[in-house]
Amino acid sequence: MGARVKVYLIAGEPSGDKLGGALMEGLRQLDPDVTFQGVGGPLMQAQGMTSLFSMDELSVMGLAEVLPKLRGLFKRRDETVEDIIGSGADVVVTIDSPDFCLRVLRKLRGFTQVPTVHYVAPSVWAWRTKRTDRMQGIVDHVLALLPFEPQYMERAGLACDFVGHPVVAEPLATGAAASDFRHIHNIGDAPLVLALPGSRRGEVSRLSDVFGQSLQKLAMTRPEMRVVIPAAAPVAAMVQQQTQGWPGDPIVLDPRGLSQEVAIAEKRAAFAAADVALAASGTVSLELAANTVPMVIAYDMNWLSRKLIAAMLQVDTVTLVNLVSDTRTVPEFLGDACKPDDIARALDVALKPGPERAAQAAAAEITMELLGRGDEAPGLRAARVVTRVATGSPV
């Protein structure tokens, strides 16, 4: 590759840190002498980055949370721009977190024409189609996680490569691990329902009641069922509290106090052991598809958000498995349709061997294939594009 390549990376939340860590690993495979600088979390730091400041400062969501921290965020933006200029970077890679990252790139453009790559295409195919306008003139290349996204970026005048979704590179638990999970938790051969009410406090607060009521109704026809709730660390205490009284003798998988390796292994074993899942809308549907777990998607939000998003929505499904496989096999209950009776009926159908369950399994297989399972690892594919942008030559 010639001279040592300097890469500046910015990630603002755990999902971006994960993408960044895999990208850095890929870059190091291509060039052991590559150097890194920027902002990232523990996974990026494990690949050799010293973060300019704690990534946690950027993990702020919601207007009410952002407003008191605006001054600090603008200060961090300015520090980051100054650090990029001083780094002599050959390429700047911003990973998701568009509110912070695009502000950095816009200010940076006033000082330098260093090539820029934004990792994760905005979901303009779903809603808010004008989001690409913010990227014009400041983003040179986009890395997409979903195979149908490049056409939307290119239509907006942005160069884009599909590099695969990280879910295809995640290890899956073995059958033995799944059996051990059932044995340890005294589940035996009972139908096992995964409940995944989200990883943010607002989601858990809104969905816990409807999830619990849906499972109560399912328990009327499946009294022997067991329920497992893998909780994200920031909401684990809330999940423990909100799920008290749920049927199925619920088991909350609480990662707090466990090493990252142990917590991840336990969650993977639960996914491998599950017979069906009730999940909030989001990327978790891809994790379930990777494990061929039949699922029902349910999601709700406050009345105003529900009406605004419904008016802007460009697609007839929000479930990624449905979108990627171009099927509608995963039932979803959104907004006004998020009702326990209907959700429980869909869960009962998904638990039964039959055409619906077989169709979900087929859609899951198609989805994983289209997302890059069996191909080069997404982090390495992304690294090839970043290197090409940085050096002007393919690798």
NUTILO-214899 format. One record per residue (C-alpha): residue number from 1; residue in three letters; x, y, z. Coordinates in steps of 0.001 Angstrom, whole numbers, plus 500000, padded with zeros to 6 digits. Layout:
N
+-----+------+--------+--------+--------+
! pos ! code !     px !     py !     pz !
+-----+------+--------+--------+--------+
! NUM !  ALA !      X !      Y !      Z !
...
+-----+------+--------+--------+--------+
//
This chain:
395
+-----+------+--------+--------+--------+
! pos ! code !     px !     py !     pz !
+-----+------+--------+--------+--------+
!   1 !  MET ! 500000 ! 500000 ! 500000 !
!   2 !  GLY ! 503019 ! 502307 ! 500060 !
!   3 !  ALA ! 503326 ! 504962 ! 502773 !
!   4 !  ARG ! 501709 ! 504368 ! 506152 !
!   5 !  VAL ! 498015 ! 505309 ! 506041 !
!   6 !  LYS ! 496587 ! 507464 ! 508844 !
!   7 !  VAL ! 492891 ! 506947 ! 509551 !
!   8 !  TYR ! 490799 ! 509220 ! 511765 !
!   9 !  LEU ! 487597 ! 507597 ! 513062 !
!  10 !  ILE ! 484645 ! 508932 ! 515057 !
!  11 !  ALA ! 481976 ! 506775 ! 516717 !
!  12 !  GLY ! 479346 ! 508070 ! 519121 !
!  13 !  GLU ! 477556 ! 505006 ! 520472 !
!  14 !  PRO ! 478141 ! 501283 ! 521172 !
!  15 !  SER ! 476833 ! 500091 ! 517790 !
!  16 !  GLY ! 479244 ! 502470 ! 516062 !
!  17 !  ASP ! 482094 ! 501328 ! 518298 !
!  18 !  LYS ! 481379 ! 497761 ! 517167 !
!  19 !  LEU ! 481456 ! 498735 ! 513500 !
!  20 !  GLY ! 484585 ! 500792 ! 514071 !
!  21 !  GLY ! 486394 ! 497972 ! 515848 !
!  22 !  ALA ! 485699 ! 495539 ! 512991 !
!  23 !  LEU ! 486727 ! 498155 ! 510401 !
!  24 !  MET ! 489997 ! 498830 ! 512228 !
!  25 !  GLU ! 490698 ! 495105 ! 512417 !
!  26 !  GLY ! 490124 ! 494909 ! 508655 !
!  27 !  LEU ! 492383 ! 497883 ! 507999 !
!  28 !  ARG ! 495130 ! 496280 ! 510054 !
!  29 !  GLN ! 494787 ! 493079 ! 507999 !
!  30 !  LEU ! 495357 ! 495106 ! 504837 !
!  31 !  ASP ! 498199 ! 497190 ! 506298 !
!  32 !  PRO ! 499811 ! 496277 ! 509645 !
!  33 !  ASP ! 501396 ! 499751 ! 509729 !
!  34 !  VAL ! 498110 ! 501683 ! 509560 !
!  35 !  THR ! 497671 ! 504225 ! 512380 !
!  36 !  PHE ! 494463 ! 505313 ! 514086 !
!  37 !  GLN ! 493303 ! 508437 ! 515843 !
!  38 !  GLY ! 489893 ! 509711 ! 516872 !
!  39 !  VAL ! 486927 ! 509077 ! 519158 !
!  40 !  GLY ! 485672 ! 505612 ! 520012 !
!  41 !  GLY ! 484707 ! 503144 ! 522689 !
!  42 !  PRO ! 486353 ! 500051 ! 524172 !
!  43 !  LEU ! 486262 ! 497954 ! 520993 !
!  44 !  MET ! 487981 ! 500652 ! 518939 !
!  45 !  GLN ! 490442 ! 501323 ! 521739 !
!  46 !  ALA ! 491278 ! 497598 ! 521785 !
!  47 !  GLN ! 492344 ! 497996 ! 518156 !
!  48 !  GLY ! 494881 ! 500655 ! 519060 !
!  49 !  MET ! 493036 ! 503967 ! 519344 !
!  50 !  THR ! 493410 ! 506409 ! 522213 !
!  51 !  SER ! 490070 ! 508203 ! 522265 !
!  52 !  LEU ! 490230 ! 512005 ! 522243 !
!  53 !  PHE ! 487472 ! 511994 ! 524886 !
!  54 !  SER ! 484916 ! 509519 ! 526217 !
!  55 !  MET ! 482554 ! 508328 ! 523507 !
!  56 !  ASP ! 479788 ! 508279 ! 526134 !
!  57 !  GLU ! 479603 ! 512072 ! 525916 !
!  58 !  LEU ! 478096 ! 511682 ! 522427 !
!  59 !  SER ! 475525 ! 509007 ! 523345 !
!  60 !  VAL ! 472741 ! 511515 ! 523896 !
!  61 !  MET ! 469258 ! 511031 ! 522435 !
!  62 !  GLY ! 466122 ! 513130 ! 522520 !
!  63 !  LEU ! 465673 ! 516893 ! 522436 !
!  64 !  ALA ! 465199 ! 517202 ! 526199 !
!  65 !  GLU ! 468498 ! 515393 ! 526813 !
!  66 !  VAL ! 470477 ! 517170 ! 524101 !
!  67 !  LEU ! 469580 ! 520791 ! 524873 !
!  68 !  PRO ! 471395 ! 521058 ! 528250 !
!  69 !  LYS ! 474495 ! 519493 ! 526674 !
!  70 !  LEU ! 474627 ! 521510 ! 523465 !
!  71 !  ARG ! 477439 ! 523811 ! 524597 !
!  72 !  GLY ! 479581 ! 520842 ! 525584 !
!  73 !  LEU ! 478826 ! 519037 ! 522316 !
!  74 !  PHE ! 479816 ! 522071 ! 520237 !
!  75 !  LYS ! 483038 ! 522303 ! 522225 !
!  76 !  ARG ! 483739 ! 518631 ! 521486 !
!  77 !  ARG ! 482978 ! 519251 ! 517811 !
!  78 !  ASP ! 485543 ! 522040 ! 517664 !
!  79 !  GLU ! 488143 ! 519965 ! 519527 !
!  80 !  THR ! 487582 ! 517075 ! 517133 !
!  81 !  VAL ! 487995 ! 519274 ! 514049 !
!  82 !  GLU ! 491223 ! 520683 ! 515479 !
!  83 !  ASP ! 492461 ! 517170 ! 516269 !
!  84 !  ILE ! 491703 ! 515946 ! 512729 !
!  85 !  ILE ! 493621 ! 518831 ! 511190 !
!  86 !  GLY ! 496591 ! 518200 ! 513470 !
!  87 !  SER ! 496558 ! 514445 ! 512827 !
!  88 !  GLY ! 497503 ! 514665 ! 509172 !
!  89 !  ALA ! 494885 ! 511979 ! 508470 !
!  90 !  ASP ! 494609 ! 510516 ! 504970 !
!  91 !  VAL ! 490899 ! 509802 ! 505470 !
!  92 !  VAL ! 488205 ! 510594 ! 508048 !
!  93 !  VAL ! 485617 ! 507902 ! 508813 !
!  94 !  THR ! 482492 ! 508943 ! 510709 !
!  95 !  ILE ! 480365 ! 506076 ! 512005 !
!  96 !  ASP ! 476608 ! 506669 ! 512328 !
!  97 !  SER ! 475741 ! 509352 ! 515000 !
!  98 !  PRO ! 474927 ! 511858 ! 512227 !
!  99 !  ASP ! 473962 ! 514732 ! 514512 !
! 100 !  PHE ! 477529 ! 514993 ! 515824 !
! 101 !  CYS ! 479501 ! 513500 ! 512952 !
! 102 !  LEU ! 478033 ! 515583 ! 510146 !
! 103 !  ARG ! 478537 ! 518759 ! 512164 !
! 104 !  VAL ! 482211 ! 517818 ! 512494 !
! 105 !  LEU ! 482525 ! 517194 ! 508745 !
! 106 !  ARG ! 480762 ! 520437 ! 507838 !
! 107 !  LYS ! 483113 ! 522518 ! 509957 !
! 108 !  LEU ! 486113 ! 520467 ! 508795 !
! 109 !  ARG ! 485372 ! 521261 ! 505131 !
! 110 !  GLY ! 486181 ! 524887 ! 505835 !
! 111 !  PHE ! 489791 ! 523920 ! 506550 !
! 112 !  THR ! 490682 ! 520853 ! 504487 !
! 113 !  GLN ! 489595 ! 518621 ! 501622 !
! 114 !  VAL ! 490686 ! 515385 ! 503363 !
! 115 !  PRO ! 488563 ! 512495 ! 501964 !
! 116 !  THR ! 485593 ! 511555 ! 504146 !
! 117 !  VAL ! 483626 ! 508324 ! 504531 !
! 118 !  HIS ! 480359 ! 507974 ! 506432 !
! 119 !  TYR ! 479681 ! 504433 ! 507670 !
! 120 !  VAL ! 475954 ! 503567 ! 507780 !
! 121 !  ALA ! 473670 ! 505041 ! 505163 !
! 122 !  PRO ! 470715 ! 507009 ! 506529 !
! 123 !  SER ! 467458 ! 505069 ! 506148 !
! 124 !  VAL ! 465999 ! 507442 ! 503574 !
! 125 !  TRP ! 464183 ! 504457 ! 502042 !
! 126 !  ALA ! 461996 ! 504413 ! 505166 !
! 127 !  TRP ! 461333 ! 508062 ! 506017 !
! 128 !  ARG ! 462820 ! 511592 ! 506003 !
! 129 !  THR ! 464077 ! 511290 ! 502444 !
! 130 !  LYS ! 465898 ! 514641 ! 502614 !
! 131 !  ARG ! 468483 ! 513457 ! 505152 !
! 132 !  THR ! 471021 ! 513030 ! 502359 !
! 133 !  ASP ! 470910 ! 516812 ! 501822 !
! 134 !  ARG ! 472996 ! 517249 ! 504992 !
! 135 !  MET ! 475694 ! 515008 ! 503508 !
! 136 !  GLN ! 476080 ! 516874 ! 500220 !
! 137 !  GLY ! 479533 ! 518416 ! 499776 !
! 138 !  ILE ! 480933 ! 517034 ! 503042 !
! 139 !  VAL ! 480745 ! 513235 ! 502589 !
! 140 !  ASP ! 482776 ! 511729 ! 499752 !
! 141 !  HIS ! 481719 ! 508111 ! 500200 !
! 142 !  VAL ! 479061 ! 506134 ! 502092 !
! 143 !  LEU ! 479293 ! 502571 ! 503403 !
! 144 !  ALA ! 475913 ! 500796 ! 503450 !
! 145 !  LEU ! 474836 ! 497903 ! 505678 !
! 146 !  LEU ! 471830 ! 496897 ! 503563 !
! 147 !  PRO ! 472041 ! 495742 ! 499936 !
! 148 !  PHE ! 469324 ! 498029 ! 498582 !
! 149 !  GLU ! 470767 ! 501252 ! 500057 !
! 150 !  PRO ! 473422 ! 502200 ! 497440 !
! 151 !  GLN ! 470765 ! 503026 ! 494841 !
! 152 !  TYR ! 469225 ! 505603 ! 497213 !
! 153 !  MET ! 472596 ! 507179 ! 497996 !
! 154 !  GLU ! 473672 ! 507283 ! 494351 !
! 155 !  ARG ! 470336 ! 508816 ! 493367 !
! 156 !  ALA ! 471211 ! 511620 ! 495823 !
! 157 !  GLY ! 474640 ! 512044 ! 494196 !
! 158 !  LEU ! 476635 ! 510197 ! 496882 !
! 159 !  ALA ! 479097 ! 507417 ! 496042 !
! 160 !  CYS ! 478192 ! 504320 ! 498033 !
! 161 !  ASP ! 479286 ! 500695 ! 498530 !
! 162 !  PHE ! 477352 ! 497894 ! 500230 !
! 163 !  VAL ! 479851 ! 496233 ! 502571 !
! 164 !  GLY ! 477631 ! 493725 ! 504382 !
! 165 !  HIS ! 475899 ! 493796 ! 507750 !
! 166 !  PRO ! 477910 ! 492974 ! 510906 !
! 167 !  VAL ! 475264 ! 490471 ! 512032 !
! 168 !  VAL ! 476594 ! 487948 ! 509490 !
! 169 !  ALA ! 480005 ! 487927 ! 511183 !
! 170 !  GLU ! 478628 ! 487318 ! 514685 !
! 171 !  PRO ! 479291 ! 483817 ! 516072 !
! 172 !  LEU ! 476216 ! 481706 ! 516812 !
! 173 !  ALA ! 475806 ! 479517 ! 519883 !
! 174 !  THR ! 476069 ! 475766 ! 519376 !
! 175 !  GLY ! 473258 ! 473307 ! 519944 !
! 176 !  ALA ! 475098 ! 472154 ! 523057 !
! 177 !  ALA ! 475156 ! 475713 ! 524421 !
! 178 !  ALA ! 471417 ! 476016 ! 523775 !
! 179 !  SER ! 470763 ! 472730 ! 525603 !
! 180 !  ASP ! 472953 ! 473841 ! 528501 !
! 181 !  PHE ! 471015 ! 477113 ! 528723 !
! 182 !  ARG ! 467718 ! 475235 ! 528990 !
! 183 !  HIS ! 469183 ! 472884 ! 531600 !
! 184 !  ILE ! 470751 ! 475636 ! 533745 !
! 185 !  HIS ! 467465 ! 477577 ! 533846 !
! 186 !  ASN ! 465305 ! 474478 ! 534332 !
! 187 !  ILE ! 463388 ! 475107 ! 531106 !
! 188 !  GLY ! 463473 ! 471549 ! 529804 !
! 189 !  ASP ! 461363 ! 471062 ! 526660 !
! 190 !  ALA ! 458928 ! 473891 ! 527409 !
! 191 !  PRO ! 458201 ! 476420 ! 524626 !
! 192 !  LEU ! 460714 ! 479218 ! 525123 !
! 193 !  VAL ! 459655 ! 482785 ! 524270 !
! 194 !  LEU ! 462270 ! 485523 ! 523983 !
! 195 !  ALA ! 460893 ! 488937 ! 524955 !
! 196 !  LEU ! 462903 ! 491904 ! 523673 !
! 197 !  PRO ! 461185 ! 495180 ! 524618 !
! 198 !  GLY ! 464070 ! 497406 ! 523495 !
! 199 !  SER ! 467351 ! 498789 ! 524767 !
! 200 !  ARG ! 466245 ! 502342 ! 525624 !
! 201 !  ARG ! 464298 ! 503451 ! 528660 !
! 202 !  GLY ! 461501 ! 505008 ! 526599 !
! 203 !  GLU ! 460988 ! 501794 ! 524642 !
! 204 !  VAL ! 460944 ! 499587 ! 527726 !
! 205 !  SER ! 458538 ! 501969 ! 529465 !
! 206 !  ARG ! 456105 ! 502034 ! 526529 !
! 207 !  LEU ! 456279 ! 498359 ! 525548 !
! 208 !  SER ! 456520 ! 496452 ! 528844 !
! 209 !  ASP ! 452787 ! 496535 ! 529570 !
! 210 !  VAL ! 451665 ! 495478 ! 526097 !
! 211 !  PHE ! 454350 ! 492761 ! 525976 !
! 212 !  GLY ! 453304 ! 491483 ! 529387 !
! 213 !  GLN ! 449592 ! 491481 ! 528444 !
! 214 !  SER ! 450366 ! 489682 ! 525170 !
! 215 !  LEU ! 452274 ! 486982 ! 527026 !
! 216 !  GLN ! 449464 ! 486654 ! 529579 !
! 217 !  LYS ! 447068 ! 485909 ! 526730 !
! 218 !  LEU ! 449529 ! 483498 ! 525110 !
! 219 !  ALA ! 449881 ! 481677 ! 528442 !
! 220 !  MET ! 446160 ! 480832 ! 528292 !
! 221 !  THR ! 446902 ! 478474 ! 525389 !
! 222 !  ARG ! 450545 ! 477758 ! 526299 !
! 223 !  PRO ! 450548 ! 477477 ! 530118 !
! 224 !  GLU ! 453841 ! 475563 ! 530096 !
! 225 !  MET ! 455777 ! 478283 ! 528235 !
! 226 !  ARG ! 458861 ! 479980 ! 529686 !
! 227 !  VAL ! 459953 ! 483561 ! 529028 !
! 228 !  VAL ! 463519 ! 484873 ! 528775 !
! 229 !  ILE ! 464271 ! 488601 ! 528575 !
! 230 !  PRO ! 467813 ! 489529 ! 527482 !
! 231 !  ALA ! 468269 ! 493038 ! 528926 !
! 232 !  ALA ! 470698 ! 495738 ! 527849 !
! 233 !  ALA ! 472836 ! 496947 ! 530776 !
! 234 !  PRO ! 471486 ! 500561 ! 530826 !
! 235 !  VAL ! 467880 ! 499334 ! 531240 !
! 236 !  ALA ! 468417 ! 496057 ! 533108 !
! 237 !  ALA ! 467123 ! 497361 ! 536452 !
! 238 !  MET ! 464072 ! 498837 ! 534742 !
! 239 !  VAL ! 463396 ! 495561 ! 532909 !
! 240 !  GLN ! 463630 ! 493633 ! 536195 !
! 241 !  GLN ! 461034 ! 495930 ! 537715 !
! 242 !  GLN ! 458672 ! 496164 ! 534730 !
! 243 !  THR ! 458514 ! 492402 ! 534098 !
! 244 !  GLN ! 457569 ! 491370 ! 537639 !
! 245 !  GLY ! 454283 ! 489544 ! 537404 !
! 246 !  TRP ! 454768 ! 488440 ! 533816 !
! 247 !  PRO ! 453778 ! 484824 ! 533096 !
! 248 !  GLY ! 456254 ! 482117 ! 532155 !
! 249 !  ASP ! 458423 ! 482490 ! 535280 !
! 250 !  PRO ! 460494 ! 485113 ! 533420 !
! 251 !  ILE ! 464264 ! 484962 ! 533429 !
! 252 !  VAL ! 465948 ! 488346 ! 532987 !
! 253 !  LEU ! 469456 ! 488081 ! 531561 !
! 254 !  ASP ! 471210 ! 490948 ! 533342 !
! 255 !  PRO ! 474692 ! 491677 ! 531932 !
! 256 !  ARG ! 475685 ! 493928 ! 534833 !
! 257 !  GLY ! 478445 ! 492427 ! 536896 !
! 258 !  LEU ! 479360 ! 489927 ! 534193 !
! 259 !  SER ! 482328 ! 490117 ! 531869 !
! 260 !  GLN ! 481431 ! 491130 ! 528319 !
! 261 !  GLU ! 482354 ! 487657 ! 527054 !
! 262 !  VAL ! 480126 ! 485852 ! 529566 !
! 263 !  ALA ! 477176 ! 488206 ! 529002 !
! 264 !  ILE ! 477391 ! 487855 ! 525203 !
! 265 !  ALA ! 477706 ! 484061 ! 525420 !
! 266 !  GLU ! 474616 ! 483858 ! 527641 !
! 267 !  LYS ! 472576 ! 486018 ! 525256 !
! 268 !  ARG ! 473699 ! 483975 ! 522250 !
! 269 !  ALA ! 472723 ! 480749 ! 524015 !
! 270 !  ALA ! 469268 ! 482178 ! 524768 !
! 271 !  PHE ! 468773 ! 483086 ! 521108 !
! 272 !  ALA ! 469838 ! 479589 ! 520032 !
! 273 !  ALA ! 467477 ! 477984 ! 522568 !
! 274 !  ALA ! 464404 ! 480096 ! 521740 !
! 275 !  ASP ! 461321 ! 478801 ! 519930 !
! 276 !  VAL ! 459819 ! 482225 ! 519165 !
! 277 !  ALA ! 460472 ! 485898 ! 519938 !
! 278 !  LEU ! 458389 ! 488965 ! 520658 !
! 279 !  ALA ! 460604 ! 491920 ! 519823 !
! 280 !  ALA ! 460585 ! 495677 ! 519461 !
! 281 !  SER ! 461250 ! 496933 ! 515961 !
! 282 !  GLY ! 464954 ! 497344 ! 515171 !
! 283 !  THR ! 468118 ! 495490 ! 514222 !
! 284 !  VAL ! 467294 ! 492743 ! 516737 !
! 285 !  SER ! 465134 ! 491209 ! 513989 !
! 286 !  LEU ! 468352 ! 490465 ! 512093 !
! 287 !  GLU ! 469915 ! 488809 ! 515156 !
! 288 !  LEU ! 466824 ! 486624 ! 515432 !
! 289 !  ALA ! 466943 ! 485789 ! 511716 !
! 290 !  ALA ! 470606 ! 484814 ! 512049 !
! 291 !  ASN ! 469459 ! 482223 ! 514603 !
! 292 !  THR ! 466352 ! 481287 ! 512559 !
! 293 !  VAL ! 464059 ! 482256 ! 515451 !
! 294 !  PRO ! 460469 ! 482932 ! 514294 !
! 295 !  MET ! 459409 ! 486358 ! 515506 !
! 296 !  VAL ! 456585 ! 488800 ! 516018 !
! 297 !  ILE ! 457452 ! 492501 ! 515946 !
! 298 !  ALA ! 455541 ! 495017 ! 518069 !
! 299 !  TYR ! 456219 ! 498703 ! 518589 !
! 300 !  ASP ! 454446 ! 501797 ! 519799 !
! 301 !  MET ! 455307 ! 505418 ! 520497 !
! 302 !  ASN ! 453559 ! 508513 ! 521779 !
! 303 !  TRP ! 450533 ! 509741 ! 519843 !
! 304 !  LEU ! 452240 ! 512694 ! 518141 !
! 305 !  SER ! 455289 ! 510715 ! 517018 !
! 306 !  ARG ! 452993 ! 507968 ! 515762 !
! 307 !  LYS ! 451062 ! 510390 ! 513539 !
! 308 !  LEU ! 454144 ! 512243 ! 512266 !
! 309 !  ILE ! 456061 ! 509087 ! 511374 !
! 310 !  ALA ! 453011 ! 507468 ! 509772 !
! 311 !  ALA ! 452702 ! 510504 ! 507506 !
! 312 !  MET ! 456376 ! 510316 ! 506460 !
! 313 !  LEU ! 456783 ! 506552 ! 506173 !
! 314 !  GLN ! 457794 ! 505433 ! 502682 !
! 315 !  VAL ! 457503 ! 501645 ! 503182 !
! 316 !  ASP ! 454728 ! 499222 ! 504132 !
! 317 !  THR ! 456868 ! 497370 ! 506691 !
! 318 !  VAL ! 459594 ! 498468 ! 509100 !
! 319 !  THR ! 460948 ! 494998 ! 509865 !
! 320 !  LEU ! 464395 ! 494593 ! 508318 !
! 321 !  VAL ! 463909 ! 490878 ! 507612 !
! 322 !  ASN ! 460812 ! 491706 ! 505548 !
! 323 !  LEU ! 462605 ! 494510 ! 503724 !
! 324 !  VAL ! 465835 ! 492674 ! 502911 !
! 325 !  SER ! 464152 ! 489410 ! 501884 !
! 326 !  ASP ! 461413 ! 491326 ! 500016 !
! 327 !  THR ! 458784 ! 489257 ! 501798 !
! 328 !  ARG ! 456229 ! 490097 ! 504446 !
! 329 !  THR ! 456554 ! 486903 ! 506444 !
! 330 !  VAL ! 457272 ! 488518 ! 509822 !
! 331 !  PRO ! 454038 ! 489823 ! 511386 !
! 332 !  GLU ! 454318 ! 493295 ! 512865 !
! 333 !  PHE ! 451970 ! 495267 ! 515083 !
! 334 !  LEU ! 452816 ! 498958 ! 515077 !
! 335 !  GLY ! 451199 ! 502012 ! 516641 !
! 336 !  ASP ! 447406 ! 501634 ! 516747 !
! 337 !  ALA ! 447766 ! 497947 ! 515810 !
! 338 !  CYS ! 449997 ! 497152 ! 518822 !
! 339 !  LYS ! 447283 ! 495189 ! 520646 !
! 340 !  PRO ! 447849 ! 492216 ! 523002 !
! 341 !  ASP ! 445091 ! 489969 ! 521572 !
! 342 !  ASP ! 446495 ! 490144 ! 518035 !
! 343 !  ILE ! 450108 ! 489840 ! 519176 !
! 344 !  ALA ! 449308 ! 486734 ! 521255 !
! 345 !  ARG ! 447529 ! 485077 ! 518322 !
! 346 !  ALA ! 450526 ! 485748 ! 516049 !
! 347 !  LEU ! 452917 ! 484299 ! 518645 !
! 348 !  ASP ! 450794 ! 481169 ! 518933 !
! 349 !  VAL ! 450834 ! 480699 ! 515144 !
! 350 !  ALA ! 454619 ! 481247 ! 515015 !
! 351 !  LEU ! 455099 ! 478537 ! 517651 !
! 352 !  LYS ! 453287 ! 475914 ! 515555 !
! 353 !  PRO ! 455028 ! 473910 ! 512840 !
! 354 !  GLY ! 453382 ! 474981 ! 509600 !
! 355 !  PRO ! 453586 ! 477262 ! 506567 !
! 356 !  GLU ! 454013 ! 480508 ! 508531 !
! 357 !  ARG ! 456966 ! 479174 ! 510521 !
! 358 !  ALA ! 458528 ! 477651 ! 507375 !
! 359 !  ALA ! 458109 ! 480945 ! 505496 !
! 360 !  GLN ! 459906 ! 482835 ! 508272 !
! 361 !  ALA ! 462776 ! 480333 ! 508185 !
! 362 !  ALA ! 463098 ! 480751 ! 504407 !
! 363 !  ALA ! 463033 ! 484559 ! 504692 !
! 364 !  ALA ! 465708 ! 484421 ! 507401 !
! 365 !  GLU ! 467979 ! 482366 ! 505137 !
! 366 !  ILE ! 467478 ! 484760 ! 502214 !
! 367 !  THR ! 468138 ! 487735 ! 504489 !
! 368 !  MET ! 471428 ! 486384 ! 505816 !
! 369 !  GLU ! 472605 ! 485510 ! 502301 !
! 370 !  LEU ! 471781 ! 488989 ! 500981 !
! 371 !  LEU ! 473481 ! 490625 ! 503982 !
! 372 !  GLY ! 476737 ! 488847 ! 503137 !
! 373 !  ARG ! 476832 ! 485589 ! 505098 !
! 374 !  GLY ! 479581 ! 483426 ! 503593 !
! 375 !  ASP ! 481293 ! 486387 ! 501925 !
! 376 !  GLU ! 484301 ! 488365 ! 503131 !
! 377 !  ALA ! 483756 ! 489814 ! 506623 !
! 378 !  PRO ! 481952 ! 493195 ! 506542 !
! 379 !  GLY ! 484774 ! 494881 ! 508484 !
! 380 !  LEU ! 487302 ! 493802 ! 505861 !
! 381 !  ARG ! 485023 ! 494804 ! 502976 !
! 382 !  ALA ! 484591 ! 498209 ! 504577 !
! 383 !  ALA ! 488362 ! 498456 ! 505082 !
! 384 !  ARG ! 488965 ! 497891 ! 501367 !
! 385 !  VAL ! 486688 ! 500805 ! 500496 !
! 386 !  VAL ! 488216 ! 503113 ! 503111 !
! 387 !  THR ! 491716 ! 502279 ! 501831 !
! 388 !  ARG ! 490637 ! 502985 ! 498273 !
! 389 !  VAL ! 489214 ! 506361 ! 499284 !
! 390 !  ALA ! 492342 ! 507197 ! 501317 !
! 391 !  THR ! 494932 ! 506172 ! 498701 !
! 392 !  GLY ! 493059 ! 506352 ! 495432 !
! 393 !  SER ! 493963 ! 502744 ! 494659 !
! 394 !  PRO ! 492005 ! 499498 ! 495226 !
! 395 !  VAL ! 493239 ! 496702 ! 497513 !
+-----+------+--------+--------+--------+
//
